């Protein structure tokens, strides 16, 4: 019984080993698998805008003042102009 199993395994191994060579009618170029390389798609994430912190104060006369802080001076100036337009703060000197 073991001899039959050993012979079956030996036949399968030799059959699989001989199938790796291309048939006589085909060349090696046509037998080679085609490889398609795709570049990984990378999503472009917009960076967060610079953060501007605002401390808004209102006095008893319905006047507003504010303190601005941030890392980007241009962004702080834009926010300051926007606050002046909306709240009517101090005029520029």
Secondary structure, DSSP 8 states (H G I E B T S, - for coil): -HHHHHHHHHHHHHHHHHTTS--TTS-HHHHS-------------------EEEEEEE-TTS-EEEEEEES-HHHHHHHHHHHHHHH------
